[in-house]
């Protein structure tokens, strides 16, 4: 069974409102809104790699799109991440 990080709410994250699940674009939107407090499924040794993955993918997607400010909404994140795989 294949999963799609761009459309399925597979990533758990903690906010001040409690535990939430979201797709990768929804996680980026929550990060941009400064709502994410933690990723409870991560072990301590996984946190640096997860941070680097999110930072690098976000920076590459924004750079490739030619935008200087990261998008605030999940729909825009989904579009710019998707465009990384289409040439």
The first five atom37 places (N, CA, C, CB, O) and aatype in JSON, in Angstrom:
{
  "aatype": [20, 20, 20, 20, 20, 20, 20, 20, 20, 20, 20, 20, 20, 20, 20, 20, 20, 20, 20, 20, 20, 20, 20, 20, 20, 20, 20, 20, 20, 20, 20, 20, 20, 20, 20, 20, 20, 20, 20, 20, 20, 20, 20, 20, 20, 20, 20, 20, 20, 20, 20, 20, 20, 20, 20, 20, 20, 20, 20, 20, 20, 20, 20, 20, 20, 20, 20, 20, 20, 20, 20, 20, 20, 20, 20, 20, 20, 20, 20, 20, 20, 20, 20, 20, 20, 20, 20],
  "atom_mask": [
    [1, 1, 1, 1, 1],
    [1, 1, 1, 1, 1],
    [1, 1, 1, 1, 1],
    [1, 1, 1, 1, 1],
    [1, 1, 1, 1, 1],
    [1, 1, 1, 1, 1],
    [1, 1, 1, 1, 1],
    [1, 1, 1, 1, 1],
    [1, 1, 1, 1, 1],
    [1, 1, 1, 1, 1],
    [1, 1, 1, 1, 1],
    [1, 1, 1, 1, 1],
    [1, 1, 1, 1, 1],
    [1, 1, 1, 1, 1],
    [1, 1, 1, 1, 1],
    [1, 1, 1, 1, 1],
    [1, 1, 1, 1, 1],
    [1, 1, 1, 1, 1],
    [1, 1, 1, 1, 1],
    [1, 1, 1, 1, 1],
    [1, 1, 1, 1, 1],
    [1, 1, 1, 1, 1],
    [1, 1, 1, 1, 1],
    [1, 1, 1, 1, 1],
    [1, 1, 1, 1, 1],
    [1, 1, 1, 1, 1],
    [1, 1, 1, 1, 1],
    [1, 1, 1, 1, 1],
    [1, 1, 1, 1, 1],
    [1, 1, 1, 1, 1],
    [1, 1, 1, 1, 1],
    [1, 1, 1, 1, 1],
    [1, 1, 1, 1, 1],
    [1, 1, 1, 1, 1],
    [1, 1, 1, 1, 1],
    [1, 1, 1, 1, 1],
    [1, 1, 1, 1, 1],
    [1, 1, 1, 1, 1],
    [1, 1, 1, 1, 1],
    [1, 1, 1, 1, 1],
    [1, 1, 1, 1, 1],
    [1, 1, 1, 1, 1],
    [1, 1, 1, 1, 1],
    [1, 1, 1, 1, 1],
    [1, 1, 1, 1, 1],
    [1, 1, 1, 1, 1],
    [1, 1, 1, 1, 1],
    [1, 1, 1, 1, 1],
    [1, 1, 1, 1, 1],
    [1, 1, 1, 1, 1],
    [1, 1, 1, 1, 1],
    [1, 1, 1, 1, 1],
    [1, 1, 1, 1, 1],
    [1, 1, 1, 1, 1],
    [1, 1, 1, 1, 1],
    [1, 1, 1, 1, 1],
    [1, 1, 1, 1, 1],
    [1, 1, 1, 1, 1],
    [1, 1, 1, 1, 1],
    [1, 1, 1, 1, 1],
    [1, 1, 1, 1, 1],
    [1, 1, 1, 1, 1],
    [1, 1, 1, 1, 1],
    [1, 1, 1, 1, 1],
    [1, 1, 1, 1, 1],
    [1, 1, 1, 1, 1],
    [1, 1, 1, 1, 1],
    [1, 1, 1, 1, 1],
    [1, 1, 1, 1, 1],
    [1, 1, 1, 1, 1],
    [1, 1, 1, 1, 1],
    [1, 1, 1, 1, 1],
    [1, 1, 1, 1, 1],
    [1, 1, 1, 1, 1],
    [1, 1, 1, 1, 1],
    [1, 1, 1, 1, 1],
    [1, 1, 1, 1, 1],
    [1, 1, 1, 1, 1],
    [1, 1, 1, 1, 1],
    [1, 1, 1, 1, 1],
    [1, 1, 1, 1, 1],
    [1, 1, 1, 1, 1],
    [1, 1, 1, 1, 1],
    [1, 1, 1, 1, 1],
    [1, 1, 1, 1, 1],
    [1, 1, 1, 1, 1],
    [1, 1, 1, 1, 1]
  ],
  "atom_positions": [
    [[0.84, -1.18, 0.0], [0.0, 0.0, 0.0], [0.89, 1.24, 0.0], [-0.96, 0.0, 1.22], [1.71, 1.43, 0.9]],
    [[0.73, 2.07, -0.98], [1.52, 3.28, -1.09], [0.85, 4.43, -0.33], [1.73, 3.66, -2.56], [-0.38, 4.52, -0.26]],
    [[1.67, 5.29, 0.21], [1.18, 6.47, 0.92], [1.72, 7.71, 0.22], [1.6, 6.46, 2.41], [2.76, 7.67, -0.44]],
    [[1.01, 8.82, 0.39], [1.4, 10.06, -0.24], [1.51, 11.16, 0.83], [0.38, 10.47, -1.33], [0.51, 11.6, 1.38]],
    [[2.74, 11.57, 1.12], [2.97, 12.61, 2.14], [2.38, 13.96, 1.75], [4.46, 12.77, 2.39], [2.14, 14.8, 2.61]],
    [[2.15, 14.17, 0.45], [1.61, 15.45, 0.01], [0.1, 15.57, 0.21], [1.93, 15.67, -1.44], [-0.44, 16.68, 0.23]],
    [[-0.58, 14.45, 0.36], [-2.04, 14.51, 0.46], [-2.61, 13.83, 1.7], [-2.65, 13.9, -0.76], [-3.71, 14.17, 2.13]],
    [[-1.9, 12.9, 2.27], [-2.43, 12.14, 3.41], [-1.9, 12.69, 4.74], [-2.08, 10.65, 3.28], [-0.73, 13.06, 4.82]],
    [[-2.73, 12.75, 5.75], [-2.3, 13.25, 7.06], [-1.52, 12.19, 7.85], [-3.52, 13.71, 7.87], [-2.04, 11.58, 8.77]],
    [[-0.26, 12.0, 7.46], [0.56, 10.93, 8.04], [1.52, 11.41, 9.12], [1.34, 10.27, 6.95], [2.11, 10.6, 9.83]],
    [[1.68, 12.73, 9.26], [2.68, 13.27, 10.19], [1.97, 13.81, 11.43], [3.52, 14.39, 9.51], [1.08, 14.66, 11.34]],
    [[2.38, 13.31, 12.59], [1.81, 13.79, 13.86], [2.65, 14.94, 14.38], [1.72, 12.66, 14.91], [3.88, 14.9, 14.34]],
    [[1.97, 15.98, 14.87], [2.67, 17.09, 15.51], [1.83, 17.64, 16.64], [3.0, 18.19, 14.48], [0.6, 17.58, 16.61]],
    [[2.51, 18.18, 17.62], [1.86, 18.72, 18.83], [1.74, 20.22, 18.69], [2.67, 18.35, 20.11], [2.68, 20.9, 18.29]],
    [[0.55, 20.74, 19.01], [0.32, 22.19, 19.05], [-0.23, 22.52, 20.44], [-0.68, 22.65, 17.92], [-0.44, 21.64, 21.27]],
    [[-0.45, 23.79, 20.69], [-1.02, 24.18, 21.98], [-2.45, 23.67, 22.11], [-0.99, 25.72, 22.14], [-2.98, 23.58, 23.22]],
    [[-3.08, 23.33, 20.99], [-4.45, 22.77, 21.0], [-4.47, 21.26, 21.16], [-5.18, 23.16, 19.73], [-5.54, 20.67, 21.33]],
    [[-3.3, 20.63, 21.1], [-3.23, 19.18, 21.25], [-2.54, 18.53, 20.07], [-4.61, 18.62, 21.41], [-1.9, 19.19, 19.25]],
    [[-2.68, 17.23, 19.99], [-2.04, 16.44, 18.94], [-2.83, 16.57, 17.64], [-1.93, 14.96, 19.36], [-4.06, 16.47, 17.63]],
    [[-2.12, 16.79, 16.54], [-2.75, 16.89, 15.22], [-2.01, 15.99, 14.25], [-2.75, 18.35, 14.71], [-0.88, 15.58, 14.5]],
    [[-2.68, 15.69, 13.16], [-2.08, 14.95, 12.05], [-2.22, 15.8, 10.8], [-2.75, 13.54, 11.87], [-3.22, 16.48, 10.61]],
    [[-1.2, 15.74, 9.96], [-1.29, 16.5, 8.73], [-0.39, 15.94, 7.66], [-0.94, 17.94, 8.99], [0.5, 15.14, 7.92]],
    [[-0.65, 16.38, 6.44], [0.22, 16.06, 5.32], [1.47, 16.93, 5.43], [-0.5, 16.27, 3.94], [1.52, 17.83, 6.27]],
    [[2.45, 16.68, 4.6], [3.67, 17.49, 4.63], [3.36, 18.97, 4.36], [4.67, 16.97, 3.59], [3.89, 19.83, 5.08]],
    [[2.52, 19.32, 3.38], [2.18, 20.73, 3.19], [1.46, 21.34, 4.4], [1.32, 20.89, 1.95], [1.67, 22.51, 4.72]],
    [[0.63, 20.56, 5.06], [-0.06, 21.05, 6.25], [0.92, 21.29, 7.4], [-1.15, 20.07, 6.69], [0.73, 22.2, 8.2]],
    [[1.95, 20.46, 7.47], [2.99, 20.66, 8.48], [3.72, 21.97, 8.21], [3.97, 19.48, 8.51], [3.97, 22.74, 9.13]],
    [[4.08, 22.21, 6.95], [4.75, 23.47, 6.61], [3.86, 24.66, 6.94], [5.12, 23.49, 5.12], [4.35, 25.66, 7.47]],
    [[2.56, 24.58, 6.65], [1.65, 25.68, 6.96], [1.57, 25.91, 8.48], [0.24, 25.39, 6.39], [1.56, 27.05, 8.94]],
    [[1.53, 24.83, 9.24], [1.5, 24.95, 10.7], [2.81, 25.54, 11.23], [1.25, 23.58, 11.34], [2.8, 26.33, 12.17]],
    [[3.93, 25.15, 10.63], [5.23, 25.72, 11.02], [5.28, 27.22, 10.71], [6.38, 25.0, 10.3], [5.78, 28.0, 11.51]],
    [[4.76, 27.61, 9.55], [4.76, 29.03, 9.17], [3.88, 29.85, 10.11], [4.27, 29.19, 7.72], [4.15, 31.02, 10.35]],
    [[2.83, 29.23, 10.65], [1.94, 29.91, 11.6], [2.47, 29.81, 13.03], [0.53, 29.31, 11.52], [1.83, 30.27, 13.97]],
    [[3.64, 29.2, 13.19], [4.27, 29.02, 14.5], [3.37, 28.25, 15.46], [4.64, 30.37, 15.1], [3.29, 28.58, 16.65]],
    [[2.7, 27.22, 14.94], [1.79, 26.42, 15.74], [2.42, 25.12, 16.23], [0.56, 26.11, 14.95], [1.91, 24.51, 17.17]],
    [[3.5, 24.69, 15.62], [4.09, 23.38, 15.96], [4.99, 23.52, 17.18], [4.9, 22.81, 14.76], [5.91, 24.34, 17.21]],
    [[4.69, 22.72, 18.18], [5.52, 22.69, 19.38], [6.5, 21.53, 19.36], [4.65, 22.61, 20.62], [7.62, 21.64, 19.85]],
    [[6.08, 20.41, 18.79], [6.97, 19.25, 18.72], [6.41, 18.22, 17.75], [7.18, 18.63, 20.11], [5.27, 18.31, 17.3]],
    [[7.25, 17.26, 17.45], [6.87, 16.09, 16.66], [7.06, 14.89, 17.59], [7.74, 15.96, 15.31], [8.17, 14.35, 17.69]],
    [[6.0, 14.47, 18.28], [6.14, 13.47, 19.35], [6.6, 12.09, 18.9], [4.85, 13.33, 20.04], [7.09, 11.32, 19.73]],
    [[6.47, 11.76, 17.63], [6.89, 10.43, 17.18], [8.41, 10.33, 16.99], [6.2, 10.08, 15.88], [8.95, 9.24, 16.86]],
    [[9.08, 11.48, 16.97], [10.53, 11.47, 16.76], [11.28, 11.1, 18.03], [11.0, 12.84, 16.26], [10.9, 11.49, 19.13]],
    [[12.33, 10.34, 17.85], [13.26, 10.09, 18.95], [14.31, 11.2, 18.92], [13.94, 8.66, 18.83], [14.47, 11.88, 17.9]],
    [[14.99, 11.38, 20.02], [15.94, 12.49, 20.15], [16.98, 12.5, 19.02], [16.65, 12.41, 21.49], [17.32, 13.57, 18.51]],
    [[17.48, 11.34, 18.63], [18.51, 11.3, 17.59], [17.95, 11.59, 16.2], [19.2, 9.94, 17.58], [18.72, 11.84, 15.27]],
    [[16.63, 11.57, 16.04], [16.02, 11.84, 14.75], [15.7, 13.32, 14.53], [14.76, 11.03, 14.61], [15.51, 13.75, 13.39]],
    [[15.63, 14.09, 15.6], [15.22, 15.5, 15.51], [16.11, 16.34, 14.59], [15.21, 16.1, 16.88], [15.57, 17.09, 13.77]],
    [[17.45, 16.26, 14.7], [18.27, 17.08, 13.79], [18.05, 16.74, 12.31], [19.74, 16.9, 14.12], [17.98, 17.64, 11.48]],
    [[17.94, 15.47, 11.99], [17.73, 15.07, 10.59], [16.36, 15.54, 10.09], [17.84, 13.53, 10.45], [16.26, 15.99, 8.94]],
    [[15.33, 15.46, 10.91], [14.0, 15.91, 10.52], [14.01, 17.43, 10.29], [12.95, 15.53, 11.61], [13.44, 17.92, 9.32]],
    [[14.66, 18.16, 11.18], [14.78, 19.61, 11.02], [15.51, 19.95, 9.73], [15.51, 20.23, 12.23], [15.08, 20.82, 8.98]],
    [[16.62, 19.26, 9.47], [17.39, 19.53, 8.24], [16.56, 19.2, 7.0], [18.69, 18.72, 8.24], [16.61, 19.94, 6.01]],
    [[15.82, 18.1, 7.03], [14.98, 17.72, 5.9], [13.95, 18.81, 5.63], [14.29, 16.38, 6.16], [13.8, 19.25, 4.49]],
    [[13.23, 19.24, 6.67], [12.2, 20.27, 6.48], [12.8, 21.58, 5.99], [11.45, 20.49, 7.79], [12.25, 22.21, 5.09]],
    [[13.91, 21.99, 6.57], [14.54, 23.26, 6.17], [15.04, 23.19, 4.74], [15.7, 23.6, 7.12], [14.82, 24.12, 3.96]],
    [[15.72, 22.11, 4.39], [16.28, 22.01, 3.04], [15.19, 21.86, 1.97], [17.24, 20.82, 2.96], [15.27, 22.5, 0.92]],
    [[14.2, 21.02, 2.22], [13.14, 20.85, 1.23], [12.38, 22.17, 1.05], [12.17, 19.72, 1.66], [12.07, 22.56, -0.07]],
    [[12.09, 22.84, 2.15], [11.39, 24.13, 2.06], [12.19, 25.17, 1.32], [11.06, 24.64, 3.45], [11.66, 25.89, 0.48]],
    [[13.48, 25.25, 1.61], [14.35, 26.23, 0.95], [14.49, 25.91, -0.55], [15.73, 26.26, 1.61], [14.43, 26.82, -1.38]],
    [[14.68, 24.65, -0.88], [14.81, 24.27, -2.28], [13.51, 24.56, -3.04], [15.18, 22.78, -2.4], [13.55, 25.07, -4.16]],
    [[12.37, 24.22, -2.45], [11.09, 24.46, -3.12], [10.86, 25.96, -3.34], [9.93, 23.87, -2.28], [10.43, 26.36, -4.42]],
    [[11.16, 26.77, -2.34], [10.99, 28.23, -2.49], [11.96, 28.79, -3.52], [11.2, 28.94, -1.13], [11.58, 29.63, -4.34]],
    [[13.2, 28.34, -3.49], [14.21, 28.81, -4.45], [13.81, 28.43, -5.87], [15.6, 28.22, -4.11], [13.87, 29.26, -6.78]],
    [[13.4, 27.19, -6.06], [13.01, 26.71, -7.39], [11.81, 27.48, -7.91], [12.68, 25.21, -7.35], [11.69, 27.72, -9.11]],
    [[10.92, 27.89, -6.98], [9.72, 28.63, -7.37], [10.03, 30.11, -7.61], [8.65, 28.5, -6.29], [9.22, 30.83, -8.2]],
    [[11.21, 30.56, -7.14], [11.6, 31.95, -7.33], [10.91, 32.9, -6.36], [11.3, 32.38, -8.73], [10.71, 34.08, -6.68]],
    [[10.55, 32.4, -5.18], [9.9, 33.24, -4.19], [10.85, 33.48, -3.02], [8.58, 32.6, -3.69], [11.64, 32.6, -2.65]],
    [[10.78, 34.67, -2.44], [11.68, 34.99, -1.33], [11.04, 34.76, 0.03], [12.13, 36.43, -1.43], [11.74, 34.66, 1.04]],
    [[9.74, 34.66, 0.07], [9.02, 34.39, 1.32], [8.3, 33.05, 1.2], [8.0, 35.53, 1.65], [7.62, 32.8, 0.2]],
    [[8.44, 32.19, 2.19], [7.73, 30.91, 2.13], [6.22, 31.12, 2.19], [8.18, 29.99, 3.29], [5.75, 32.05, 2.84]],
    [[5.45, 30.27, 1.52], [3.99, 30.4, 1.56], [3.45, 30.12, 2.96], [3.35, 29.45, 0.55], [4.1, 29.45, 3.77]],
    [[2.28, 30.64, 3.22], [1.66, 30.45, 4.53], [0.62, 29.33, 4.52], [1.01, 31.73, 4.99], [0.28, 28.8, 5.58]],
    [[0.11, 28.97, 3.34], [-0.97, 27.98, 3.32], [-0.52, 26.65, 2.72], [-2.16, 28.53, 2.53], [0.42, 26.58, 1.93]],
    [[-1.21, 25.6, 3.13], [-0.85, 24.24, 2.72], [-0.99, 24.03, 1.22], [-1.71, 23.24, 3.46], [-0.19, 23.31, 0.62]],
    [[-1.98, 24.64, 0.6], [-2.17, 24.48, -0.84], [-0.99, 24.97, -1.65], [-3.41, 25.2, -1.27], [-0.56, 24.31, -2.59]],
    [[-0.46, 26.12, -1.27], [0.72, 26.66, -1.96], [1.94, 25.77, -1.72], [1.01, 28.1, -1.5], [2.73, 25.55, -2.64]],
    [[2.09, 25.27, -0.51], [3.22, 24.36, -0.22], [3.11, 23.11, -1.07], [3.25, 23.99, 1.29], [4.11, 22.63, -1.62]],
    [[1.91, 22.57, -1.18], [1.74, 21.36, -1.98], [2.15, 21.61, -3.43], [0.28, 20.87, -1.91], [2.83, 20.78, -4.03]],
    [[1.75, 22.74, -3.98], [2.09, 23.06, -5.37], [3.6, 23.19, -5.57], [1.39, 24.34, -5.79], [4.15, 22.63, -6.51]],
    [[4.28, 23.94, -4.69], [5.71, 24.16, -4.92], [6.54, 22.91, -4.64], [6.2, 25.29, -4.05], [7.57, 22.71, -5.28]],
    [[6.11, 22.08, -3.71], [6.82, 20.81, -3.48], [6.6, 19.87, -4.66], [6.36, 20.14, -2.15], [7.53, 19.21, -5.12]],
    [[5.37, 19.81, -5.15], [5.06, 18.96, -6.31], [5.87, 19.37, -7.53], [3.56, 19.03, -6.65], [6.33, 18.51, -8.29]],
    [[6.06, 20.65, -7.72], [6.79, 21.13, -8.89], [8.27, 20.72, -8.88], [6.69, 22.65, -8.98], [8.92, 20.76, -9.92]],
    [[8.79, 20.33, -7.73], [10.18, 19.86, -7.66], [10.37, 18.57, -8.45], [10.6, 19.65, -6.21], [11.48, 18.28, -8.91]],
    [[9.32, 17.81, -8.61], [9.45, 16.51, -9.29], [9.03, 16.54, -10.74], [8.64, 15.49, -8.57], [9.12, 15.53, -11.44]],
    [[8.56, 17.7, -11.2], [8.09, 17.8, -12.58], [8.98, 18.73, -13.37], [6.63, 18.27, -12.64], [9.11, 19.91, -13.03]],
    [[9.58, 18.24, -14.4], [10.41, 19.06, -15.3], [10.05, 18.76, -16.71], [11.9, 18.82, -15.07], [10.63, 19.34, -17.63]]
  ]
}
